[in-house]
């Protein structure tokens, strides 16, 4: 694998930069830069802009409406989007459910669901975690009982990200209690307008509404909404999670965060010395930069392997672990650098923010608190190490 961009790849990089300069709305870029929270309208607007260009579903094959990019092009696109402060595409429909239906879905499901994901007509959320089943997902208890042409669902899901905006949810449900826990799980597509579904907000520590809990009481779902075979949903769940974990790595976002930390450290002074010149801080910054460069190379290797194999492998756990650790380390460095000048809440403007420009370009270290979750969601880092031990190291 050649790590140097070819002439064609550099031309593609220039094309992406020009597209972002021309079409990324400035108010959306400012909100991303300030970590001020994006409205549903902002997310929908950027979704529509990318879809019109044909650059929305970067992980989809061309046959299903994807751009047909190489792994390097995907990497360049992510890197340039992060540099321009473009928002991350809501992943549940495009990057998670889409690949699942392309591999496991029926022709009817593909023809019906996939175009509506691209058009933005359907907003999907994820129904995996439960109050007693997070990292140990196989212990989930939400039941789906077959009654004629329907499944009847009863149970609860939690930590449902952006569910307040969604009109659809894909769920893991228990359809059998026979054998191992993993053998009785199925994957269902559910319309959130179905009677018997209640969604309640979970308020975060700063008052934000990012996640929800969802309750199912005698919810009837057509059996045609089953993806794959009954009781074989665990295989689908693992396939979907491999795509999710690749996205959690967030190489481009960490590269942008690194530049922000460097800018802070070059501005803040401790006495007469700039923070970036202090040996202990500089050593931590150098270590995380080295780790990030190594992860960037690993990410490219895995993108190439996924292209050859048709899907990411269990090695994506490496990206999930390192990505979350690096991301959290960068947020910690930013918080320590700003000290009492750090913004306590997203969107808060303080003297520390304004060191780097007007409020709409302010750096916001408050994301430190929210990003503590990255070592848990998508499968906790402890679970990912177990996966690597069992499936990659074969110990």
C-alpha positions as a printed Julia matrix, in Angstrom:
395×3 Matrix{Float64}:
   0.0     0.0    0.0
   1.53    3.31  -1.12
   0.89    6.01   1.49
   1.66    8.83  -0.94
  -1.24   10.24  -2.92
  -1.13    9.73  -6.67
  -1.69   12.58  -9.1
  -5.3    11.42  -9.56
  -5.85   11.31  -5.79
  -4.44   14.82  -5.34
  -6.8    15.99  -8.08
  -9.68   14.35  -6.22
  -8.56   16.09  -3.01
  -8.69   19.44  -4.79
 -12.15   18.63  -6.13
 -13.42   17.83  -2.63
 -11.93   21.03  -1.19
 -13.56   23.13  -3.89
 -16.92   21.41  -3.39
 -16.8    22.08   0.36
 -15.8    25.71  -0.22
 -18.72   26.17  -2.62
 -21.51   24.17  -0.99
 -20.9    23.71   2.76
 -23.23   26.29   4.4
 -21.26   28.67   6.6
 -23.76   28.54   9.47
 -23.44   24.73   9.58
 -19.63   24.87   9.54
 -19.7    27.46  12.34
 -21.96   25.26  14.48
 -19.64   22.28  13.97
 -16.59   24.4   14.81
 -18.16   25.7   18.02
 -19.63   22.29  18.98
 -22.85   24.17  19.45
 -25.16   21.35  18.43
 -26.72   20.88  15.02
 -30.45   21.21  14.48
 -32.34   18.54  12.55
 -32.8    21.08   9.76
 -29.02   21.55   9.5
 -28.39   17.82   9.37
 -31.1    17.34   6.76
 -29.7    20.2    4.66
 -26.18   18.75   4.54
 -27.59   15.27   3.86
 -29.48   16.64   0.86
 -26.46   18.56  -0.48
 -24.27   15.45  -0.41
 -27.0    13.26  -1.88
 -27.51   15.67  -4.8
 -23.77   15.5   -5.5
 -23.79   11.69  -5.21
 -21.33   11.79  -2.32
 -23.62   10.78   0.55
 -23.32    7.0    0.8
 -19.54    6.7    0.54
 -19.54    3.15   1.94
 -22.15    1.89  -0.56
 -21.24    0.09  -3.79
 -22.03    1.92  -7.0
 -24.81   -0.55  -7.81
 -26.74    0.71  -4.78
 -26.14    4.42  -5.34
 -22.71    4.91  -3.82
 -19.94    6.87  -5.56
 -17.75    3.79  -6.07
 -14.74    5.34  -4.38
 -11.49    3.64  -3.52
 -10.45    3.41   0.17
  -8.02    6.28  -0.35
 -10.76    8.48  -1.81
 -12.99    7.7    1.18
 -10.15    8.66   3.49
  -9.47   11.9    1.6
 -13.15   12.84   1.67
 -13.41   12.31   5.43
 -10.18   14.2    6.05
 -11.24   17.2    3.96
 -14.74   17.28   5.48
 -13.25   17.42   8.97
 -10.8    20.13   7.95
 -13.68   22.23   6.58
 -15.83   21.63   9.71
 -18.47   19.73   7.77
 -20.82   17.72  10.0
 -20.61   13.98  10.27
 -23.47   12.31   8.42
 -26.0    10.73  10.79
 -24.74    7.14  10.5
 -27.7     4.95  11.39
 -29.35    4.79   7.99
 -26.48    5.46   5.58
 -23.49    3.77   7.21
 -25.13    1.09   9.36
 -28.52   -0.1    8.08
 -27.66    0.46   4.41
 -24.78   -2.06   4.28
 -26.85   -4.53   6.33
 -29.74   -4.49   3.85
 -27.35   -4.73   0.9
 -25.97   -7.98   2.33
 -28.88   -9.54   4.24
 -32.05   -7.76   3.05
 -34.66   -9.0    0.6
 -34.99   -7.41  -2.81
 -38.19   -5.73  -1.6
 -36.4    -4.29   1.45
 -33.54   -3.02  -0.68
 -35.84   -1.45  -3.26
 -38.06    0.15  -0.61
 -35.72    1.22   2.19
 -32.43    2.16   0.51
 -33.77    4.94  -1.78
 -35.61    6.52   1.18
 -32.37    6.55   3.2
 -30.64    8.45   0.41
 -33.5    10.89  -0.12
 -33.8    11.6    3.6
 -37.47   10.59   3.65
 -36.68    8.13   6.44
 -34.52    8.9    9.45
 -33.39    5.73  11.19
 -32.24    5.21  14.76
 -30.69    2.17  16.43
 -32.46   -0.1   18.94
 -29.64   -2.21  20.39
 -28.83   -1.29  24.01
 -31.2    -2.0   26.89
 -31.07   -1.11  30.6
 -29.57   -4.54  31.33
 -27.85   -5.18  27.99
 -25.2    -2.76  26.81
 -21.73   -4.19  26.25
 -23.24   -7.62  26.99
 -25.68   -7.19  24.13
 -26.52  -10.9   23.87
 -28.4   -10.63  27.18
 -31.09   -8.38  25.65
 -34.65   -9.16  26.75
 -36.95   -7.22  24.41
 -39.23   -9.97  23.08
 -40.81  -10.39  19.67
 -43.42  -13.17  19.45
 -44.7   -14.35  16.08
 -48.5   -14.06  15.72
 -49.68  -14.86  12.21
 -48.13  -12.37   9.8
 -46.85  -10.11  12.58
 -44.29   -9.98  15.35
 -45.54   -8.53  18.64
 -42.78   -6.63  20.49
 -42.6    -5.89  24.21
 -39.59   -4.4   25.98
 -37.35   -1.36  26.26
 -34.36    0.13  24.46
 -32.11    2.86  25.83
 -29.4     5.33  24.76
 -31.22    5.71  21.43
 -29.2     8.48  19.82
 -31.21   11.18  17.98
 -34.31    9.0   18.22
 -36.38   12.15  18.76
 -35.79   13.0   15.08
 -36.36    9.49  13.69
 -39.42    7.94  12.12
 -37.9     4.42  11.9
 -35.85    2.19  14.19
 -33.99   -1.06  13.52
 -34.08   -3.35  16.54
 -32.49   -6.46  17.94
 -35.22   -8.54  19.59
 -35.36  -11.92  21.27
 -37.41  -14.41  19.29
 -36.23  -17.57  21.1
 -34.9   -18.54  24.52
 -33.51  -21.87  23.32
 -29.77  -22.54  23.22
 -27.12  -19.84  23.62
 -28.35  -16.26  24.09
 -26.86  -15.22  20.73
 -28.89  -17.88  18.9
 -32.32  -16.44  19.73
 -31.94  -12.89  18.44
 -33.59  -11.42  15.32
 -33.25   -8.12  13.44
 -36.47   -6.17  12.79
 -37.32   -2.92  11.01
 -39.93   -0.92  12.93
 -42.0     2.16  12.07
 -41.94    4.49  15.08
 -45.5     5.62  14.32
 -46.75    2.13  15.19
 -49.18    2.11  18.17
 -47.6     1.04  21.46
 -44.24    2.86  21.04
 -43.25    5.59  23.47
 -40.0     7.55  23.31
 -38.77    9.5   26.33
 -35.8    11.89  26.38
 -32.72   11.27  28.52
 -31.29   14.63  29.54
 -27.5    14.9   29.59
 -25.57   16.58  32.38
 -25.48   19.91  30.54
 -29.19   19.69  29.75
 -28.87   18.51  26.15
 -31.2    16.01  24.52
 -29.09   13.63  22.46
 -30.29   10.2   23.65
 -33.6     8.58  24.5
 -35.26    5.49  25.92
 -37.89    3.68  23.84
 -40.7     1.52  25.25
 -42.56   -1.15  23.24
 -45.96   -2.36  24.45
 -47.68   -4.95  22.22
 -46.22   -3.35  19.11
 -47.23   -5.24  15.97
 -44.64   -5.34  13.17
 -45.21   -7.12   9.83
 -43.12  -10.29   9.5
 -41.83   -8.99   6.14
 -39.81   -6.48   8.21
 -37.57   -9.28   9.45
 -34.06   -8.88   8.01
 -32.34  -12.17   7.28
 -33.52  -15.32   9.06
 -35.34  -15.54  12.36
 -32.95  -16.19  15.29
 -29.94  -15.29  13.08
 -29.85  -11.62  13.98
 -26.62  -11.9   15.96
 -24.65  -12.37  12.74
 -26.28   -9.24  11.34
 -25.64   -7.33  14.57
 -21.92   -8.11  14.43
 -21.77   -7.09  10.77
 -23.43   -3.77  11.54
 -21.21   -3.13  14.56
 -18.08   -3.64  12.45
 -19.23   -0.71  10.28
 -20.09    1.35  13.37
 -16.7     0.74  14.98
 -14.87    1.8   11.86
 -16.79    5.08  11.96
 -16.11    5.63  15.67
 -12.37    5.75  14.91
 -12.94    9.23  13.48
  -9.43    9.71  12.08
 -10.32   12.95  10.32
 -11.99   14.44  13.38
  -8.99   13.61  15.57
  -6.63   15.18  13.01
  -8.67   18.37  13.17
  -8.75   18.24  16.98
  -4.96   17.86  17.03
  -4.55   21.08  15.05
  -6.89   22.85  17.46
  -4.91   21.67  20.49
  -1.67   22.84  18.86
  -3.23   26.28  18.23
  -4.3    26.52  21.88
  -0.9    25.41  23.19
   0.87   27.92  20.95
  -1.35   30.73  22.29
  -1.65   29.98  26.01
   1.3    30.99  28.2
   2.42   29.69  31.58
   4.51   32.58  32.8
   6.83   33.63  29.99
   6.78   30.27  28.24
   4.2    29.07  25.7
   2.45   25.88  26.76
   3.58   24.1   23.6
   7.19   24.65  24.69
   6.72   23.02  28.1
   8.41   19.57  27.99
   5.67   17.56  29.75
   2.82   18.99  27.67
   4.86   18.77  24.47
   5.67   15.12  25.19
   1.97   14.24  25.63
   1.12   16.11  22.45
   3.9    14.34  20.52
   2.78   10.92  21.74
  -0.85   11.41  20.7
   0.29   12.74  17.29
   2.42    9.62  16.75
  -0.48    7.4   17.79
  -2.79    9.25  15.42
  -0.42    8.82  12.47
  -0.22    5.08  13.24
  -4.02    4.85  13.42
  -4.32    6.73  10.12
  -2.18    4.08   8.42
  -4.09    1.26  10.15
  -7.38    2.8    9.04
  -6.22    2.84   5.41
  -5.05   -0.78   5.63
  -8.44   -1.85   6.97
 -10.31    0.11   4.33
  -8.33   -1.76   1.66
  -9.05   -5.08   3.37
 -12.75   -4.27   3.68
 -12.86   -3.5   -0.05
 -11.3    -6.89  -0.81
 -13.47   -8.86   1.64
 -16.71   -6.91   1.17
 -16.95   -5.92   4.85
 -14.73   -4.81   7.74
 -13.34   -7.64   9.86
 -12.95   -8.03  13.63
  -9.78   -5.93  13.36
 -12.08   -2.89  13.44
 -11.99   -3.3   17.21
  -8.44   -1.9   17.03
  -9.76    1.25  15.38
 -12.57    1.56  17.9
 -10.2     1.28  20.88
  -7.45    3.53  19.55
  -9.87    6.01  18.04
 -11.71    6.59  21.31
  -8.5     6.71  23.38
  -6.87    9.24  21.03
 -10.01   11.35  20.83
 -10.33   11.49  24.6
  -6.64   12.3   25.06
  -6.93   15.24  22.66
  -9.99   16.58  24.49
  -8.16   16.19  27.8
  -5.15   18.11  26.48
  -7.42   20.91  25.26
  -9.22   21.1   28.59
  -5.95   21.13  30.54
  -4.48   23.77  28.24
  -7.42   26.14  28.59
  -7.83   25.47  32.31
 -10.37   27.88  33.85
 -10.88   29.48  30.43
 -12.47   26.3   29.06
 -16.17   26.56  28.22
 -18.25   24.58  30.74
 -21.08   23.76  28.33
 -21.48   23.36  24.55
 -22.21   26.72  22.95
 -20.88   28.68  25.92
 -18.6    31.56  24.92
 -15.82   32.47  27.31
 -12.6    34.44  27.2
 -10.82   31.17  26.4
 -12.99   30.61  23.36
 -12.47   34.1   22.04
  -8.71   33.67  22.0
  -9.26   31.92  18.68
 -11.71   34.21  16.95
 -15.31   35.43  17.15
 -18.01   33.31  18.81
 -18.98   31.48  15.61
 -15.43   30.09  15.32
 -14.87   29.54  19.06
 -13.11   26.43  20.3
 -15.26   24.57  22.81
 -13.53   22.24  25.24
 -16.86   21.3   26.8
 -17.04   18.36  24.37
 -14.57   16.7   26.74
 -17.45   15.63  28.96
 -19.62   14.29  26.16
 -16.76   12.37  24.57
 -16.19   10.26  27.67
 -18.91    8.05  26.18
 -16.79    6.97  23.21
 -15.0     4.3   25.26
 -18.4     2.7   25.91
 -20.67    3.01  22.87
 -20.24    0.71  19.9
 -19.02   -1.9   22.39
 -16.87   -0.91  25.37
 -13.1    -0.91  24.95
 -12.83   -3.83  27.39
 -15.17   -5.9   25.2
 -13.21   -4.92  22.08
 -10.0    -6.23  23.66
 -11.76   -9.53  24.34
 -12.89   -9.69  20.7
  -9.35   -9.13  19.49
  -8.02  -11.79  21.83
 -10.55  -14.41  20.7
 -10.85  -13.71  16.96
  -7.57  -12.14  15.9
  -4.93  -13.41  18.3
  -6.79  -16.75  18.66
  -5.84  -17.11  22.31
